[in-house]
Amino acid sequence: MIWERIESNYETMCRAAVPGGWLVHLLYRSGATSIAMVFYPDPEHSWDGKSPVLQDMQASQPSPAH
């Protein structure tokens, strides 16, 4: 599996192409380190790693606390 780093507001956000879509991994710190991994269905692998999908995914994740 090959992970590709993508731009985001999180400390680290990467994606890897898998059958049927993408695995997306993100890391952020808000006092404690939080890690999330989600599957984004995209059978054609047409997502270029940028918005609007990225913005939608970020909006659905909890905001890092300050």
HTML snippet that shows the backbone in 3Dmol.js (N, CA, C, O; Angstrom):
<script src="https://3Dmol.org/build/3Dmol-min.js"></script>
<div id="view" style="width:600px;height:400px;position:relative"></div>
<script>
const pdb = `
ATOM      1  N   MET A   1       0.850  -1.167   0.000  1.00  0.00           N
ATOM      2  CA  MET A   1       0.000   0.000   0.000  1.00  0.00           C
ATOM      3  C   MET A   1       0.900   1.236   0.000  1.00  0.00           C
ATOM      4  O   MET A   1       1.878   1.306   0.744  1.00  0.00           O
ATOM      5  N   ILE A   2       0.559   2.195  -0.836  1.00  0.00           N
ATOM      6  CA  ILE A   2       1.343   3.423  -0.939  1.00  0.00           C
ATOM      7  C   ILE A   2       0.515   4.585  -0.396  1.00  0.00           C
ATOM      8  O   ILE A   2      -0.574   4.873  -0.891  1.00  0.00           O
ATOM      9  N   TRP A   3       1.057   5.250   0.637  1.00  0.00           N
ATOM     10  CA  TRP A   3       0.396   6.394   1.243  1.00  0.00           C
ATOM     11  C   TRP A   3       0.911   7.672   0.598  1.00  0.00           C
ATOM     12  O   TRP A   3       2.110   7.841   0.378  1.00  0.00           O
ATOM     13  N   GLU A   4      -0.022   8.562   0.303  1.00  0.00           N
ATOM     14  CA  GLU A   4       0.286   9.844  -0.327  1.00  0.00           C
ATOM     15  C   GLU A   4      -0.172  10.955   0.614  1.00  0.00           C
ATOM     16  O   GLU A   4      -1.340  10.997   1.000  1.00  0.00           O
ATOM     17  N   ARG A   5       0.730  11.845   0.980  1.00  0.00           N
ATOM     18  CA  ARG A   5       0.357  12.950   1.854  1.00  0.00           C
ATOM     19  C   ARG A   5      -0.448  13.971   1.062  1.00  0.00           C
ATOM     20  O   ARG A   5      -0.122  14.285  -0.083  1.00  0.00           O
ATOM     21  N   ILE A   6      -1.512  14.489   1.693  1.00  0.00           N
ATOM     22  CA  ILE A   6      -2.344  15.498   1.051  1.00  0.00           C
ATOM     23  C   ILE A   6      -2.447  16.713   1.964  1.00  0.00           C
ATOM     24  O   ILE A   6      -2.347  16.596   3.185  1.00  0.00           O
ATOM     25  N   GLU A   7      -2.645  17.864   1.366  1.00  0.00           N
ATOM     26  CA  GLU A   7      -2.754  19.113   2.104  1.00  0.00           C
ATOM     27  C   GLU A   7      -4.038  19.123   2.926  1.00  0.00           C
ATOM     28  O   GLU A   7      -5.095  18.701   2.457  1.00  0.00           O
ATOM     29  N   SER A   8      -3.929  19.616   4.170  1.00  0.00           N
ATOM     30  CA  SER A   8      -5.106  19.738   5.022  1.00  0.00           C
ATOM     31  C   SER A   8      -4.769  20.649   6.187  1.00  0.00           C
ATOM     32  O   SER A   8      -3.633  21.096   6.338  1.00  0.00           O
ATOM     33  N   ASN A   9      -5.775  20.916   7.008  1.00  0.00           N
ATOM     34  CA  ASN A   9      -5.583  21.703   8.225  1.00  0.00           C
ATOM     35  C   ASN A   9      -5.090  20.840   9.371  1.00  0.00           C
ATOM     36  O   ASN A   9      -4.774  21.356  10.443  1.00  0.00           O
ATOM     37  N   TYR A  10      -5.021  19.540   9.161  1.00  0.00           N
ATOM     38  CA  TYR A  10      -4.550  18.629  10.190  1.00  0.00           C
ATOM     39  C   TYR A  10      -3.036  18.521  10.127  1.00  0.00           C
ATOM     40  O   TYR A  10      -2.424  18.861   9.114  1.00  0.00           O
ATOM     41  N   GLU A  11      -2.434  18.047  11.213  1.00  0.00           N
ATOM     42  CA  GLU A  11      -0.983  17.894  11.249  1.00  0.00           C
ATOM     43  C   GLU A  11      -0.512  16.970  10.130  1.00  0.00           C
ATOM     44  O   GLU A  11       0.459  17.271   9.436  1.00  0.00           O
ATOM     45  N   THR A  12      -1.192  15.860   9.960  1.00  0.00           N
ATOM     46  CA  THR A  12      -0.869  14.926   8.888  1.00  0.00           C
ATOM     47  C   THR A  12      -2.169  14.365   8.326  1.00  0.00           C
ATOM     48  O   THR A  12      -3.069  13.992   9.078  1.00  0.00           O
ATOM     49  N   MET A  13      -2.262  14.308   7.013  1.00  0.00           N
ATOM     50  CA  MET A  13      -3.389  13.670   6.351  1.00  0.00           C
ATOM     51  C   MET A  13      -2.852  12.962   5.122  1.00  0.00           C
ATOM     52  O   MET A  13      -2.196  13.574   4.279  1.00  0.00           O
ATOM     53  N   CYS A  14      -3.135  11.656   5.021  1.00  0.00           N
ATOM     54  CA  CYS A  14      -2.640  10.843   3.915  1.00  0.00           C
ATOM     55  C   CYS A  14      -3.771   9.995   3.361  1.00  0.00           C
ATOM     56  O   CYS A  14      -4.779   9.758   4.028  1.00  0.00           O
ATOM     57  N   ARG A  15      -3.584   9.545   2.130  1.00  0.00           N
ATOM     58  CA  ARG A  15      -4.558   8.634   1.532  1.00  0.00           C
ATOM     59  C   ARG A  15      -3.814   7.517   0.820  1.00  0.00           C
ATOM     60  O   ARG A  15      -2.666   7.670   0.404  1.00  0.00           O
ATOM     61  N   ALA A  16      -4.502   6.388   0.693  1.00  0.00           N
ATOM     62  CA  ALA A  16      -3.969   5.248  -0.039  1.00  0.00           C
ATOM     63  C   ALA A  16      -5.101   4.653  -0.863  1.00  0.00           C
ATOM     64  O   ALA A  16      -6.201   4.433  -0.357  1.00  0.00           O
ATOM     65  N   ALA A  17      -4.824   4.395  -2.138  1.00  0.00           N
ATOM     66  CA  ALA A  17      -5.822   3.772  -3.003  1.00  0.00           C
ATOM     67  C   ALA A  17      -5.983   2.310  -2.598  1.00  0.00           C
ATOM     68  O   ALA A  17      -5.003   1.580  -2.450  1.00  0.00           O
ATOM     69  N   VAL A  18      -7.232   1.901  -2.422  1.00  0.00           N
ATOM     70  CA  VAL A  18      -7.585   0.512  -2.114  1.00  0.00           C
ATOM     71  C   VAL A  18      -8.740   0.141  -3.029  1.00  0.00           C
ATOM     72  O   VAL A  18      -9.373   1.028  -3.602  1.00  0.00           O
ATOM     73  N   PRO A  19      -9.031  -1.138  -3.182  1.00  0.00           N
ATOM     74  CA  PRO A  19     -10.159  -1.516  -4.029  1.00  0.00           C
ATOM     75  C   PRO A  19     -11.446  -0.812  -3.583  1.00  0.00           C
ATOM     76  O   PRO A  19     -11.854  -0.920  -2.426  1.00  0.00           O
ATOM     77  N   GLY A  20     -12.070  -0.101  -4.502  1.00  0.00           N
ATOM     78  CA  GLY A  20     -13.345   0.554  -4.226  1.00  0.00           C
ATOM     79  C   GLY A  20     -13.245   1.970  -3.700  1.00  0.00           C
ATOM     80  O   GLY A  20     -14.271   2.621  -3.506  1.00  0.00           O
ATOM     81  N   GLY A  21     -12.025   2.473  -3.460  1.00  0.00           N
ATOM     82  CA  GLY A  21     -11.933   3.840  -2.954  1.00  0.00           C
ATOM     83  C   GLY A  21     -10.591   4.153  -2.323  1.00  0.00           C
ATOM     84  O   GLY A  21      -9.543   3.728  -2.810  1.00  0.00           O
ATOM     85  N   TRP A  22     -10.640   4.904  -1.229  1.00  0.00           N
ATOM     86  CA  TRP A  22      -9.439   5.390  -0.559  1.00  0.00           C
ATOM     87  C   TRP A  22      -9.510   5.118   0.940  1.00  0.00           C
ATOM     88  O   TRP A  22     -10.580   5.215   1.542  1.00  0.00           O
ATOM     89  N   LEU A  23      -8.380   4.781   1.539  1.00  0.00           N
ATOM     90  CA  LEU A  23      -8.229   4.847   2.980  1.00  0.00           C
ATOM     91  C   LEU A  23      -7.617   6.208   3.267  1.00  0.00           C
ATOM     92  O   LEU A  23      -6.628   6.589   2.641  1.00  0.00           O
ATOM     93  N   VAL A  24      -8.188   6.932   4.194  1.00  0.00           N
ATOM     94  CA  VAL A  24      -7.692   8.256   4.548  1.00  0.00           C
ATOM     95  C   VAL A  24      -7.322   8.234   6.024  1.00  0.00           C
ATOM     96  O   VAL A  24      -8.123   7.840   6.871  1.00  0.00           O
ATOM     97  N   HIS A  25      -6.108   8.657   6.318  1.00  0.00           N
ATOM     98  CA  HIS A  25      -5.574   8.657   7.673  1.00  0.00           C
ATOM     99  C   HIS A  25      -5.272  10.097   8.064  1.00  0.00           C
ATOM    100  O   HIS A  25      -4.636  10.828   7.303  1.00  0.00           O
ATOM    101  N   LEU A  26      -5.723  10.508   9.243  1.00  0.00           N
ATOM    102  CA  LEU A  26      -5.378  11.843   9.689  1.00  0.00           C
ATOM    103  C   LEU A  26      -4.939  11.836  11.134  1.00  0.00           C
ATOM    104  O   LEU A  26      -5.362  10.999  11.931  1.00  0.00           O
ATOM    105  N   LEU A  27      -4.080  12.786  11.455  1.00  0.00           N
ATOM    106  CA  LEU A  27      -3.509  12.938  12.782  1.00  0.00           C
ATOM    107  C   LEU A  27      -3.640  14.401  13.171  1.00  0.00           C
ATOM    108  O   LEU A  27      -3.298  15.293  12.395  1.00  0.00           O
ATOM    109  N   TYR A  28      -4.138  14.641  14.376  1.00  0.00           N
ATOM    110  CA  TYR A  28      -4.152  16.014  14.874  1.00  0.00           C
ATOM    111  C   TYR A  28      -3.926  16.003  16.367  1.00  0.00           C
ATOM    112  O   TYR A  28      -4.191  15.017  17.054  1.00  0.00           O
ATOM    113  N   ARG A  29      -3.433  17.121  16.849  1.00  0.00           N
ATOM    114  CA  ARG A  29      -3.122  17.250  18.276  1.00  0.00           C
ATOM    115  C   ARG A  29      -3.961  18.359  18.869  1.00  0.00           C
ATOM    116  O   ARG A  29      -4.068  19.452  18.312  1.00  0.00           O
ATOM    117  N   SER A  30      -4.549  18.059  20.002  1.00  0.00           N
ATOM    118  CA  SER A  30      -5.331  19.049  20.740  1.00  0.00           C
ATOM    119  C   SER A  30      -5.151  18.752  22.225  1.00  0.00           C
ATOM    120  O   SER A  30      -6.112  18.437  22.928  1.00  0.00           O
ATOM    121  N   GLY A  31      -3.937  18.854  22.682  1.00  0.00           N
ATOM    122  CA  GLY A  31      -3.613  18.430  24.035  1.00  0.00           C
ATOM    123  C   GLY A  31      -3.186  16.980  24.022  1.00  0.00           C
ATOM    124  O   GLY A  31      -2.141  16.626  24.567  1.00  0.00           O
ATOM    125  N   ALA A  32      -3.978  16.160  23.412  1.00  0.00           N
ATOM    126  CA  ALA A  32      -3.660  14.743  23.212  1.00  0.00           C
ATOM    127  C   ALA A  32      -3.637  14.495  21.703  1.00  0.00           C
ATOM    128  O   ALA A  32      -4.205  15.264  20.928  1.00  0.00           O
ATOM    129  N   THR A  33      -2.992  13.443  21.312  1.00  0.00           N
ATOM    130  CA  THR A  33      -2.937  13.097  19.893  1.00  0.00           C
ATOM    131  C   THR A  33      -4.171  12.291  19.521  1.00  0.00           C
ATOM    132  O   THR A  33      -4.530  11.337  20.210  1.00  0.00           O
ATOM    133  N   SER A  34      -4.807  12.674  18.443  1.00  0.00           N
ATOM    134  CA  SER A  34      -5.970  11.948  17.937  1.00  0.00           C
ATOM    135  C   SER A  34      -5.653  11.435  16.542  1.00  0.00           C
ATOM    136  O   SER A  34      -5.047  12.132  15.728  1.00  0.00           O
ATOM    137  N   ILE A  35      -6.065  10.227  16.287  1.00  0.00           N
ATOM    138  CA  ILE A  35      -5.824   9.590  14.998  1.00  0.00           C
ATOM    139  C   ILE A  35      -7.156   9.043  14.489  1.00  0.00           C
ATOM    140  O   ILE A  35      -7.938   8.472  15.249  1.00  0.00           O
ATOM    141  N   ALA A  36      -7.398   9.224  13.202  1.00  0.00           N
ATOM    142  CA  ALA A  36      -8.609   8.675  12.597  1.00  0.00           C
ATOM    143  C   ALA A  36      -8.246   8.044  11.266  1.00  0.00           C
ATOM    144  O   ALA A  36      -7.327   8.494  10.581  1.00  0.00           O
ATOM    145  N   MET A  37      -8.974   6.999  10.908  1.00  0.00           N
ATOM    146  CA  MET A  37      -8.831   6.391   9.594  1.00  0.00           C
ATOM    147  C   MET A  37     -10.237   6.119   9.080  1.00  0.00           C
ATOM    148  O   MET A  37     -11.067   5.533   9.775  1.00  0.00           O
ATOM    149  N   VAL A  38     -10.487   6.554   7.857  1.00  0.00           N
ATOM    150  CA  VAL A  38     -11.807   6.368   7.254  1.00  0.00           C
ATOM    151  C   VAL A  38     -11.641   5.795   5.851  1.00  0.00           C
ATOM    152  O   VAL A  38     -10.586   5.922   5.229  1.00  0.00           O
ATOM    153  N   PHE A  39     -12.702   5.166   5.373  1.00  0.00           N
ATOM    154  CA  PHE A  39     -12.763   4.696   4.000  1.00  0.00           C
ATOM    155  C   PHE A  39     -13.648   5.658   3.229  1.00  0.00           C
ATOM    156  O   PHE A  39     -14.781   5.922   3.631  1.00  0.00           O
ATOM    157  N   TYR A  40     -13.137   6.182   2.124  1.00  0.00           N
ATOM    158  CA  TYR A  40     -13.926   7.036   1.242  1.00  0.00           C
ATOM    159  C   TYR A  40     -14.214   6.257  -0.036  1.00  0.00           C
ATOM    160  O   TYR A  40     -13.295   5.972  -0.804  1.00  0.00           O
ATOM    161  N   PRO A  41     -15.492   5.906  -0.275  1.00  0.00           N
ATOM    162  CA  PRO A  41     -15.824   5.135  -1.478  1.00  0.00           C
ATOM    163  C   PRO A  41     -15.633   5.981  -2.738  1.00  0.00           C
ATOM    164  O   PRO A  41     -16.188   7.074  -2.854  1.00  0.00           O
ATOM    165  N   ASP A  42     -14.857   5.474  -3.660  1.00  0.00           N
ATOM    166  CA  ASP A  42     -14.580   6.144  -4.930  1.00  0.00           C
ATOM    167  C   ASP A  42     -14.046   5.086  -5.893  1.00  0.00           C
ATOM    168  O   ASP A  42     -12.845   5.049  -6.163  1.00  0.00           O
ATOM    169  N   PRO A  43     -14.923   4.224  -6.415  1.00  0.00           N
ATOM    170  CA  PRO A  43     -14.479   3.098  -7.242  1.00  0.00           C
ATOM    171  C   PRO A  43     -13.608   3.489  -8.431  1.00  0.00           C
ATOM    172  O   PRO A  43     -12.761   2.702  -8.853  1.00  0.00           O
ATOM    173  N   GLU A  44     -13.797   4.672  -8.970  1.00  0.00           N
ATOM    174  CA  GLU A  44     -13.023   5.122 -10.127  1.00  0.00           C
ATOM    175  C   GLU A  44     -11.709   5.791  -9.720  1.00  0.00           C
ATOM    176  O   GLU A  44     -10.894   6.131 -10.578  1.00  0.00           O
ATOM    177  N   HIS A  45     -11.501   5.981  -8.416  1.00  0.00           N
ATOM    178  CA  HIS A  45     -10.329   6.701  -7.894  1.00  0.00           C
ATOM    179  C   HIS A  45     -10.183   8.056  -8.584  1.00  0.00           C
ATOM    180  O   HIS A  45      -9.093   8.436  -9.013  1.00  0.00           O
ATOM    181  N   SER A  46     -11.297   8.773  -8.682  1.00  0.00           N
ATOM    182  CA  SER A  46     -11.296  10.067  -9.359  1.00  0.00           C
ATOM    183  C   SER A  46     -10.960  11.232  -8.422  1.00  0.00           C
ATOM    184  O   SER A  46     -10.657  12.328  -8.893  1.00  0.00           O
ATOM    185  N   TRP A  47     -11.008  11.012  -7.105  1.00  0.00           N
ATOM    186  CA  TRP A  47     -10.686  12.076  -6.152  1.00  0.00           C
ATOM    187  C   TRP A  47      -9.211  12.442  -6.288  1.00  0.00           C
ATOM    188  O   TRP A  47      -8.342  11.575  -6.200  1.00  0.00           O
ATOM    189  N   ASP A  48      -8.931  13.726  -6.501  1.00  0.00           N
ATOM    190  CA  ASP A  48      -7.549  14.168  -6.693  1.00  0.00           C
ATOM    191  C   ASP A  48      -6.860  14.552  -5.385  1.00  0.00           C
ATOM    192  O   ASP A  48      -5.723  15.023  -5.407  1.00  0.00           O
ATOM    193  N   GLY A  49      -7.522  14.359  -4.258  1.00  0.00           N
ATOM    194  CA  GLY A  49      -6.928  14.693  -2.971  1.00  0.00           C
ATOM    195  C   GLY A  49      -7.207  16.117  -2.545  1.00  0.00           C
ATOM    196  O   GLY A  49      -6.659  16.598  -1.554  1.00  0.00           O
ATOM    197  N   LYS A  50      -8.059  16.787  -3.294  1.00  0.00           N
ATOM    198  CA  LYS A  50      -8.404  18.172  -2.977  1.00  0.00           C
ATOM    199  C   LYS A  50      -9.913  18.276  -2.789  1.00  0.00           C
ATOM    200  O   LYS A  50     -10.636  17.287  -2.906  1.00  0.00           O
ATOM    201  N   SER A  51     -10.375  19.486  -2.498  1.00  0.00           N
ATOM    202  CA  SER A  51     -11.791  19.721  -2.276  1.00  0.00           C
ATOM    203  C   SER A  51     -12.587  19.427  -3.548  1.00  0.00           C
ATOM    204  O   SER A  51     -11.982  19.348  -4.616  1.00  0.00           O
ATOM    205  N   PRO A  52     -13.914  19.259  -3.491  1.00  0.00           N
ATOM    206  CA  PRO A  52     -14.738  19.421  -2.304  1.00  0.00           C
ATOM    207  C   PRO A  52     -14.764  18.205  -1.378  1.00  0.00           C
ATOM    208  O   PRO A  52     -15.195  18.332  -0.232  1.00  0.00           O
ATOM    209  N   VAL A  53     -14.323  17.041  -1.830  1.00  0.00           N
ATOM    210  CA  VAL A  53     -14.378  15.843  -0.989  1.00  0.00           C
ATOM    211  C   VAL A  53     -13.572  16.051   0.279  1.00  0.00           C
ATOM    212  O   VAL A  53     -14.047  15.724   1.366  1.00  0.00           O
ATOM    213  N   LEU A  54     -12.365  16.587   0.167  1.00  0.00           N
ATOM    214  CA  LEU A  54     -11.517  16.808   1.326  1.00  0.00           C
ATOM    215  C   LEU A  54     -12.202  17.735   2.317  1.00  0.00           C
ATOM    216  O   LEU A  54     -12.180  17.473   3.519  1.00  0.00           O
ATOM    217  N   GLN A  55     -12.808  18.808   1.838  1.00  0.00           N
ATOM    218  CA  GLN A  55     -13.502  19.731   2.727  1.00  0.00           C
ATOM    219  C   GLN A  55     -14.670  19.036   3.414  1.00  0.00           C
ATOM    220  O   GLN A  55     -14.905  19.252   4.603  1.00  0.00           O
ATOM    221  N   ASP A  56     -15.405  18.202   2.680  1.00  0.00           N
ATOM    222  CA  ASP A  56     -16.519  17.471   3.275  1.00  0.00           C
ATOM    223  C   ASP A  56     -16.026  16.541   4.372  1.00  0.00           C
ATOM    224  O   ASP A  56     -16.653  16.449   5.428  1.00  0.00           O
ATOM    225  N   MET A  57     -14.907  15.847   4.139  1.00  0.00           N
ATOM    226  CA  MET A  57     -14.370  14.930   5.145  1.00  0.00           C
ATOM    227  C   MET A  57     -13.910  15.697   6.367  1.00  0.00           C
ATOM    228  O   MET A  57     -14.155  15.263   7.493  1.00  0.00           O
ATOM    229  N   GLN A  58     -13.244  16.833   6.172  1.00  0.00           N
ATOM    230  CA  GLN A  58     -12.769  17.620   7.299  1.00  0.00           C
ATOM    231  C   GLN A  58     -13.932  18.169   8.095  1.00  0.00           C
ATOM    232  O   GLN A  58     -13.869  18.227   9.323  1.00  0.00           O
ATOM    233  N   ALA A  59     -14.999  18.576   7.411  1.00  0.00           N
ATOM    234  CA  ALA A  59     -16.168  19.111   8.113  1.00  0.00           C
ATOM    235  C   ALA A  59     -16.846  18.062   8.962  1.00  0.00           C
ATOM    236  O   ALA A  59     -17.487  18.399   9.957  1.00  0.00           O
ATOM    237  N   SER A  60     -16.720  16.793   8.594  1.00  0.00           N
ATOM    238  CA  SER A  60     -17.388  15.739   9.356  1.00  0.00           C
ATOM    239  C   SER A  60     -16.560  15.264  10.537  1.00  0.00           C
ATOM    240  O   SER A  60     -17.061  14.510  11.371  1.00  0.00           O
ATOM    241  N   GLN A  61     -15.281  15.694  10.630  1.00  0.00           N
ATOM    242  CA  GLN A  61     -14.410  15.284  11.724  1.00  0.00           C
ATOM    243  C   GLN A  61     -14.512  16.299  12.846  1.00  0.00           C
ATOM    244  O   GLN A  61     -14.762  17.476  12.584  1.00  0.00           O
ATOM    245  N   PRO A  62     -14.325  15.878  14.084  1.00  0.00           N
ATOM    246  CA  PRO A  62     -14.345  16.835  15.189  1.00  0.00           C
ATOM    247  C   PRO A  62     -13.208  17.839  15.044  1.00  0.00           C
ATOM    248  O   PRO A  62     -12.106  17.482  14.627  1.00  0.00           O
ATOM    249  N   SER A  63     -13.476  19.077  15.383  1.00  0.00           N
ATOM    250  CA  SER A  63     -12.454  20.101  15.316  1.00  0.00           C
ATOM    251  C   SER A  63     -11.478  19.929  16.462  1.00  0.00           C
ATOM    252  O   SER A  63     -11.878  19.635  17.589  1.00  0.00           O
ATOM    253  N   PRO A  64     -10.196  20.113  16.175  1.00  0.00           N
ATOM    254  CA  PRO A  64      -9.222  20.034  17.257  1.00  0.00           C
ATOM    255  C   PRO A  64      -9.508  21.113  18.301  1.00  0.00           C
ATOM    256  O   PRO A  64      -9.720  22.272  17.946  1.00  0.00           O
ATOM    257  N   ALA A  65      -9.518  20.750  19.567  1.00  0.00           N
ATOM    258  CA  ALA A  65      -9.766  21.707  20.651  1.00  0.00           C
ATOM    259  C   ALA A  65      -8.524  22.551  20.885  1.00  0.00           C
ATOM    260  O   ALA A  65      -7.401  22.080  20.705  1.00  0.00           O
ATOM    261  N   HIS A  66      -8.727  23.783  21.282  1.00  0.00           N
ATOM    262  CA  HIS A  66      -7.580  24.677  21.533  1.00  0.00           C
ATOM    263  C   HIS A  66      -7.446  24.946  23.003  1.00  0.00           C
ATOM    264  O   HIS A  66      -6.544  25.674  23.417  1.00  0.00           O
TER     265      HIS A  66
END
`;
const viewer = $3Dmol.createViewer("view");
viewer.addModel(pdb, "pdb");
viewer.setStyle({}, {cartoon: {color: "spectrum"}});
viewer.zoomTo();
viewer.render();
</script>
